[in-house]
Each structure stands twice: as structure tokens, then as C-alpha cells.
Amino acid sequence: MSEPLFGGRQAQSLDSMVARAGGEGWDGLEELLKPQIANQPLQPSDHVAKTLATLCRDPRGREVIEWLMDITLRAPLRATGKTFEETALLTASRQGINGVGEAVLAAIAHGQKLSEKS
């Protein structure tokens, strides 16, 4: 649970990305945009999770986490585009931004559980 099995560079080599972008047309680009690890939240190492949990307990560290939540999960949803497609793109972009906040919160919760056990 500490790190992914392979890094981004190993999953999508530069040569592979260039070949798909240049030679395989739209199908190559679609394949390039697929998530490499589906339905698996990427957890940081246990040390990082514990550090985030500790950061949350410190008033100055909590201020940093609060700011991260302000610019991710608490930010107003502005996903009204001029067209249906633009609205979908804005919503997808927001899902990506929210994913960062969700990953940080999940890591903090994991770190708190680890700290309670030790």
C-alpha cells in the first residue's frame, strides 16, 4: 500500500507516447489518455501518511491542509459552459482537482490509523 508497482515513466514511455500521438491517430490518443491504474487509489508511503496526519495536528500544518481543501474540495463549482461539451470538460477538470483533495484526506486518515496503532 505504500507505492505503485511502477512509475509514470515506466507505464508510459516517451517513445510509446510519441508513437501514439504521431502514428496511430485518434485511437492512439484515446489509448494514451486511459488511466494506467484503474480503481486503485494511490496511497503514499506509510511515512508520508503519518507525516500528513502529524501536520494536521499542528496548528501551522493544519493551516496548510485547510488551504489545500479551500483550493480543491471547498472551491465553488463553476461548471456551466456555453455548450454541453464545455460543461462536461469543466466538470471533468473539477473532478481532477477534487481528486487531489480526496487523496490528501485519504492519506491523512490512513496516517491517523497508523499513528493510533503504534
TIRO-2110 file (N, C-alpha, C; in Angstrom, 1 decimal):
// TIRO-2110
0.8, -1.2, 0.0, N, 1, A
0.0, 0.0, 0.0, CA, 1, A
0.9, 1.3, 0.0, C, 1, A
2.1, 1.1, -0.1, N, 2, A
3.0, 2.3, 0.1, CA, 2, A
3.3, 3.0, -1.2, C, 2, A
3.5, 2.2, -2.3, N, 3, A
3.8, 2.9, -3.6, CA, 3, A
3.2, 2.1, -4.7, C, 3, A
3.0, 2.7, -5.9, N, 4, A
2.5, 2.0, -7.0, CA, 4, A
3.6, 1.0, -7.5, C, 4, A
3.1, 0.0, -8.3, N, 5, A
4.0, -1.1, -8.8, CA, 5, A
5.0, -0.5, -9.7, C, 5, A
4.7, 0.5, -10.5, N, 6, A
5.6, 1.1, -11.5, CA, 6, A
5.3, 2.6, -11.5, C, 6, A
6.3, 3.4, -11.9, N, 7, A
6.1, 4.8, -12.0, CA, 7, A
5.5, 5.2, -13.4, C, 7, A
5.1, 6.5, -13.5, N, 8, A
4.5, 7.0, -14.7, CA, 8, A
5.4, 6.9, -15.9, C, 8, A
6.7, 7.1, -15.7, N, 9, A
7.6, 6.9, -16.9, CA, 9, A
7.7, 5.5, -17.4, C, 9, A
7.6, 4.6, -16.4, N, 10, A
7.6, 3.1, -16.8, CA, 10, A
6.3, 2.7, -17.5, C, 10, A
5.2, 3.3, -17.0, N, 11, A
3.9, 2.9, -17.6, CA, 11, A
3.7, 3.5, -19.0, C, 11, A
4.2, 4.7, -19.2, N, 12, A
4.1, 5.3, -20.5, CA, 12, A
5.4, 5.9, -20.9, C, 12, A
6.2, 5.1, -21.6, N, 13, A
7.5, 5.6, -22.0, CA, 13, A
7.3, 6.7, -23.0, C, 13, A
8.3, 7.6, -23.1, N, 14, A
8.3, 8.7, -24.1, CA, 14, A
8.1, 8.2, -25.5, C, 14, A
8.9, 7.1, -25.8, N, 15, A
8.8, 6.6, -27.2, CA, 15, A
7.4, 6.1, -27.5, C, 15, A
6.7, 5.5, -26.5, N, 16, A
5.4, 5.0, -26.7, CA, 16, A
4.4, 6.1, -26.9, C, 16, A
4.6, 7.2, -26.1, N, 17, A
3.7, 8.3, -26.3, CA, 17, A
3.8, 9.0, -27.6, C, 17, A
5.1, 9.2, -28.0, N, 18, A
5.3, 9.8, -29.3, CA, 18, A
4.7, 9.0, -30.5, C, 18, A
4.9, 7.7, -30.4, N, 19, A
4.4, 6.8, -31.4, CA, 19, A
2.9, 6.9, -31.5, C, 19, A
2.2, 6.9, -30.4, N, 20, A
0.7, 7.0, -30.4, CA, 20, A
0.3, 8.4, -30.8, C, 20, A
0.9, 9.4, -30.4, N, 21, A
0.5, 10.8, -30.8, CA, 21, A
0.7, 11.0, -32.3, C, 21, A
1.7, 10.4, -32.9, N, 22, A
2.1, 10.7, -34.3, CA, 22, A
1.6, 9.7, -35.3, C, 22, A
1.5, 8.4, -34.9, N, 23, A
1.2, 7.4, -35.9, CA, 23, A
-0.1, 6.7, -35.8, C, 23, A
-0.8, 6.7, -34.7, N, 24, A
-2.0, 5.9, -34.5, CA, 24, A
-3.3, 6.8, -34.6, C, 24, A
-3.1, 8.1, -34.8, N, 25, A
-4.3, 8.9, -34.9, CA, 25, A
-5.1, 9.0, -33.6, C, 25, A
-6.4, 9.2, -33.8, N, 26, A
-7.3, 9.4, -32.7, CA, 26, A
-7.3, 8.2, -31.7, C, 26, A
-7.3, 7.0, -32.3, N, 27, A
-7.3, 5.8, -31.5, CA, 27, A
-6.0, 5.7, -30.6, C, 27, A
-4.9, 6.2, -31.1, N, 28, A
-3.7, 6.2, -30.3, CA, 28, A
-3.8, 7.2, -29.2, C, 28, A
-4.4, 8.4, -29.4, N, 29, A
-4.6, 9.4, -28.4, CA, 29, A
-5.6, 8.9, -27.3, C, 29, A
-6.6, 8.2, -27.8, N, 30, A
-7.6, 7.7, -26.8, CA, 30, A
-6.9, 6.7, -25.9, C, 30, A
-6.1, 5.8, -26.4, N, 31, A
-5.4, 4.8, -25.6, CA, 31, A
-4.4, 5.5, -24.7, C, 31, A
-3.8, 6.6, -25.1, N, 32, A
-2.8, 7.4, -24.3, CA, 32, A
-3.5, 8.0, -23.1, C, 32, A
-4.8, 8.4, -23.2, N, 33, A
-5.5, 9.1, -22.2, CA, 33, A
-6.1, 8.2, -21.2, C, 33, A
-6.1, 6.9, -21.4, N, 34, A
-6.7, 5.9, -20.5, CA, 34, A
-5.9, 5.9, -19.2, C, 34, A
-6.6, 5.8, -18.0, N, 35, A
-5.8, 5.7, -16.8, CA, 35, A
-5.0, 4.4, -16.8, C, 35, A
-3.8, 4.5, -16.2, N, 36, A
-2.9, 3.3, -16.2, CA, 36, A
-3.2, 2.4, -15.0, C, 36, A
-3.8, 2.9, -14.0, N, 37, A
-4.1, 2.1, -12.8, CA, 37, A
-5.6, 2.4, -12.5, C, 37, A
-6.5, 1.5, -12.8, N, 38, A
-7.9, 1.8, -12.7, CA, 38, A
-8.4, 1.4, -11.3, C, 38, A
-9.2, 2.2, -10.7, N, 39, A
-9.9, 1.9, -9.5, CA, 39, A
-9.0, 1.6, -8.3, C, 39, A
-7.8, 2.1, -8.3, N, 40, A
-6.9, 1.9, -7.2, CA, 40, A
-6.4, 3.2, -6.7, C, 40, A
-6.8, 3.7, -5.5, N, 41, A
-6.3, 4.9, -5.0, CA, 41, A
-4.8, 4.8, -4.8, C, 41, A
-4.1, 5.8, -5.2, N, 42, A
-2.6, 5.8, -5.0, CA, 42, A
-2.4, 6.3, -3.6, C, 42, A
-1.9, 5.5, -2.7, N, 43, A
-1.6, 5.8, -1.3, CA, 43, A
-0.1, 6.2, -1.3, C, 43, A
0.2, 7.2, -0.5, N, 44, A
1.7, 7.4, -0.3, CA, 44, A
2.2, 6.4, 0.7, C, 44, A
3.5, 6.5, 0.9, N, 45, A
4.1, 5.6, 1.8, CA, 45, A
3.6, 5.8, 3.2, C, 45, A
3.7, 4.8, 4.1, N, 46, A
3.2, 5.0, 5.5, CA, 46, A
3.9, 6.2, 6.2, C, 46, A
5.1, 6.4, 5.9, N, 47, A
5.8, 7.5, 6.5, CA, 47, A
5.2, 8.9, 6.1, C, 47, A
4.8, 9.0, 4.8, N, 48, A
4.2, 10.2, 4.3, CA, 48, A
2.8, 10.4, 4.9, C, 48, A
2.1, 9.3, 5.0, N, 49, A
0.7, 9.3, 5.6, CA, 49, A
0.8, 9.8, 7.0, C, 49, A
1.8, 9.2, 7.8, N, 50, A
1.9, 9.6, 9.2, CA, 50, A
2.3, 11.1, 9.3, C, 50, A
3.2, 11.6, 8.4, N, 51, A
3.6, 13.0, 8.4, CA, 51, A
2.4, 13.9, 8.1, C, 51, A
1.6, 13.5, 7.2, N, 52, A
0.4, 14.3, 6.9, CA, 52, A
-0.5, 14.4, 8.1, C, 52, A
-0.7, 13.2, 8.8, N, 53, A
-1.5, 13.2, 10.0, CA, 53, A
-1.0, 14.1, 11.1, C, 53, A
0.4, 14.0, 11.2, N, 54, A
1.0, 14.9, 12.2, CA, 54, A
0.9, 16.4, 11.8, C, 54, A
1.0, 16.6, 10.6, N, 55, A
0.8, 18.0, 10.1, CA, 55, A
-0.6, 18.6, 10.4, C, 55, A
-1.5, 17.7, 10.4, N, 56, A
-2.9, 18.1, 10.7, CA, 56, A
-3.1, 18.5, 12.2, C, 56, A
-2.3, 17.9, 13.0, N, 57, A
-2.4, 18.1, 14.5, CA, 57, A
-1.7, 19.4, 14.8, C, 57, A
-0.7, 19.9, 14.1, N, 58, A
0.0, 21.1, 14.3, CA, 58, A
-0.8, 22.3, 13.8, C, 58, A
-1.0, 23.4, 14.5, N, 59, A
-1.8, 24.5, 14.0, CA, 59, A
-1.3, 25.1, 12.7, C, 59, A
0.0, 25.2, 12.6, N, 60, A
0.5, 25.8, 11.3, CA, 60, A
0.4, 24.8, 10.2, C, 60, A
0.6, 23.5, 10.5, N, 61, A
0.4, 22.5, 9.4, CA, 61, A
-1.1, 22.4, 9.0, C, 61, A
-1.9, 22.5, 10.0, N, 62, A
-3.4, 22.4, 9.7, CA, 62, A
-3.8, 23.5, 8.8, C, 62, A
-3.2, 24.7, 9.0, N, 63, A
-3.5, 25.8, 8.1, CA, 63, A
-3.1, 25.5, 6.7, C, 63, A
-2.1, 24.8, 6.4, N, 64, A
-1.7, 24.3, 5.1, CA, 64, A
-2.7, 23.4, 4.5, C, 64, A
-3.1, 22.4, 5.3, N, 65, A
-4.1, 21.4, 4.9, CA, 65, A
-5.5, 22.1, 4.6, C, 65, A
-5.8, 23.1, 5.5, N, 66, A
-7.1, 23.8, 5.3, CA, 66, A
-7.0, 24.6, 3.9, C, 66, A
-5.9, 25.2, 3.6, N, 67, A
-5.7, 25.9, 2.4, CA, 67, A
-5.8, 25.0, 1.2, C, 67, A
-5.2, 23.8, 1.3, N, 68, A
-5.4, 22.8, 0.2, CA, 68, A
-6.9, 22.4, 0.0, C, 68, A
-7.6, 22.3, 1.1, N, 69, A
-9.0, 22.0, 0.9, CA, 69, A
-9.8, 23.1, 0.3, C, 69, A
-9.4, 24.4, 0.7, N, 70, A
-10.0, 25.6, 0.1, CA, 70, A
-9.9, 25.6, -1.4, C, 70, A
-8.7, 25.2, -1.9, N, 71, A
-8.5, 25.3, -3.4, CA, 71, A
-8.9, 24.1, -4.1, C, 71, A
-9.3, 23.0, -3.4, N, 72, A
-9.7, 21.8, -4.0, CA, 72, A
-11.2, 21.6, -3.7, C, 72, A
-11.5, 20.9, -2.7, N, 73, A
-12.9, 20.4, -2.4, CA, 73, A
-13.8, 21.6, -2.0, C, 73, A
-13.4, 22.6, -1.4, N, 74, A
-14.3, 23.7, -0.9, CA, 74, A
-14.5, 24.8, -2.0, C, 74, A
-13.7, 24.7, -3.0, N, 75, A
-13.8, 25.8, -4.1, CA, 75, A
-15.1, 25.7, -4.8, C, 75, A
-15.7, 26.8, -5.1, N, 76, A
-17.0, 26.8, -5.8, CA, 76, A
-17.0, 26.0, -7.1, C, 76, A
-18.0, 25.3, -7.4, N, 77, A
-18.1, 24.6, -8.6, CA, 77, A
-18.6, 25.5, -9.7, C, 77, A
-17.7, 25.8, -10.7, N, 78, A
-18.0, 26.6, -11.8, CA, 78, A
-18.0, 25.8, -13.1, C, 78, A
-19.0, 25.0, -13.3, N, 79, A
-19.0, 24.0, -14.4, CA, 79, A
-20.2, 24.3, -15.3, C, 79, A
-20.5, 25.6, -15.6, N, 80, A
-21.5, 25.9, -16.5, CA, 80, A
-20.9, 26.5, -17.8, C, 80, A
-20.8, 25.7, -18.8, N, 81, A
-20.2, 26.1, -20.1, CA, 81, A
-21.3, 26.6, -21.0, C, 81, A
-20.8, 27.1, -22.2, N, 82, A
-21.7, 27.6, -23.2, CA, 82, A
-22.4, 26.4, -23.9, C, 82, A
-21.8, 25.2, -23.9, N, 83, A
-22.3, 24.1, -24.6, CA, 83, A
-22.3, 22.9, -23.6, C, 83, A
-23.0, 21.8, -23.9, N, 84, A
-22.9, 20.6, -23.1, CA, 84, A
-21.5, 20.1, -23.0, C, 84, A
-20.8, 20.1, -24.1, N, 85, A
-19.4, 19.6, -24.1, CA, 85, A
-18.5, 20.4, -23.2, C, 85, A
-18.6, 21.7, -23.3, N, 86, A
-17.8, 22.6, -22.5, CA, 86, A
-18.1, 22.3, -21.0, C, 86, A
-19.4, 22.2, -20.6, N, 87, A
-19.8, 21.9, -19.3, CA, 87, A
-19.2, 20.6, -18.8, C, 87, A
-19.2, 19.5, -19.7, N, 88, A
-18.6, 18.2, -19.4, CA, 88, A
-17.1, 18.4, -19.1, C, 88, A
-16.4, 19.2, -20.0, N, 89, A
-15.0, 19.4, -19.8, CA, 89, A
-14.7, 20.1, -18.5, C, 89, A
-15.4, 21.1, -18.2, N, 90, A
-15.2, 21.8, -16.9, CA, 90, A
-15.4, 20.9, -15.7, C, 90, A
-16.5, 20.1, -15.8, N, 91, A
-16.8, 19.2, -14.7, CA, 91, A
-15.6, 18.1, -14.5, C, 91, A
-15.2, 17.6, -15.7, N, 92, A
-14.1, 16.6, -15.6, CA, 92, A
-12.8, 17.3, -15.0, C, 92, A
-12.5, 18.5, -15.4, N, 93, A
-11.4, 19.2, -14.8, CA, 93, A
-11.5, 19.4, -13.3, C, 93, A
-12.7, 19.7, -12.9, N, 94, A
-13.0, 19.8, -11.4, CA, 94, A
-12.9, 18.5, -10.7, C, 94, A
-13.3, 17.4, -11.4, N, 95, A
-13.1, 16.1, -10.8, CA, 95, A
-11.6, 15.8, -10.5, C, 95, A
-10.8, 16.2, -11.5, N, 96, A
-9.3, 16.0, -11.3, CA, 96, A
-8.8, 16.8, -10.1, C, 96, A
-9.3, 18.1, -10.0, N, 97, A
-8.8, 18.9, -8.9, CA, 97, A
-9.3, 18.3, -7.6, C, 97, A
-10.6, 17.9, -7.5, N, 98, A
-11.1, 17.3, -6.3, CA, 98, A
-10.3, 16.0, -5.9, C, 98, A
-9.9, 15.3, -6.9, N, 99, A
-9.1, 14.1, -6.7, CA, 99, A
-7.9, 14.3, -5.8, C, 99, A
-7.3, 15.5, -6.0, N, 100, A
-6.1, 15.8, -5.2, CA, 100, A
-6.5, 15.9, -3.7, C, 100, A
-7.6, 16.7, -3.5, N, 101, A
-8.0, 16.9, -2.1, CA, 101, A
-8.5, 15.6, -1.5, C, 101, A
-9.1, 14.7, -2.3, N, 102, A
-9.6, 13.4, -1.8, CA, 102, A
-8.4, 12.5, -1.4, C, 102, A
-7.4, 12.6, -2.2, N, 103, A
-6.2, 11.8, -2.0, CA, 103, A
-5.5, 12.2, -0.7, C, 103, A
-5.4, 13.5, -0.5, N, 104, A
-4.7, 14.1, 0.7, CA, 104, A
-5.5, 13.7, 1.9, C, 104, A
-6.9, 13.8, 1.9, N, 105, A
-7.7, 13.4, 3.0, CA, 105, A
-7.6, 11.9, 3.3, C, 105, A
-7.6, 11.1, 2.3, N, 106, A
-7.4, 9.6, 2.4, CA, 106, A
-6.0, 9.3, 3.1, C, 106, A
-5.0, 10.0, 2.7, N, 107, A
-3.7, 9.8, 3.2, CA, 107, A
-3.6, 10.2, 4.7, C, 107, A
-4.3, 11.3, 5.0, N, 108, A
-4.4, 11.8, 6.4, CA, 108, A
-5.1, 10.7, 7.3, C, 108, A
-6.2, 10.2, 6.8, N, 109, A
-7.0, 9.2, 7.5, CA, 109, A
-6.1, 7.9, 7.7, C, 109, A
-5.4, 7.6, 6.7, N, 110, A
-4.6, 6.4, 6.8, CA, 110, A
-3.4, 6.6, 7.8, C, 110, A
-2.9, 7.8, 7.8, N, 111, A
-1.8, 8.1, 8.7, CA, 111, A
-2.3, 8.2, 10.2, C, 111, A
-3.5, 8.6, 10.4, N, 112, A
-4.1, 8.7, 11.7, CA, 112, A
-4.3, 7.2, 12.2, C, 112, A
-4.8, 6.3, 11.4, N, 113, A
-4.9, 4.9, 11.8, CA, 113, A
-3.6, 4.3, 12.1, C, 113, A
-2.6, 4.6, 11.3, N, 114, A
-1.3, 4.1, 11.6, CA, 114, A
-0.7, 4.6, 12.9, C, 114, A
-0.9, 5.9, 13.2, N, 115, A
-0.5, 6.5, 14.4, CA, 115, A
-1.2, 5.9, 15.6, C, 115, A
-2.4, 5.6, 15.5, N, 116, A
-3.2, 5.1, 16.6, CA, 116, A
-2.7, 3.7, 17.0, C, 116, A
-2.3, 2.9, 16.0, N, 117, A
-1.8, 1.5, 16.2, CA, 117, A
-0.5, 1.5, 16.9, C, 117, A
0.3, 2.5, 16.6, N, 118, A
1.7, 2.5, 17.2, CA, 118, A
1.8, 3.3, 18.5, C, 118, A
END
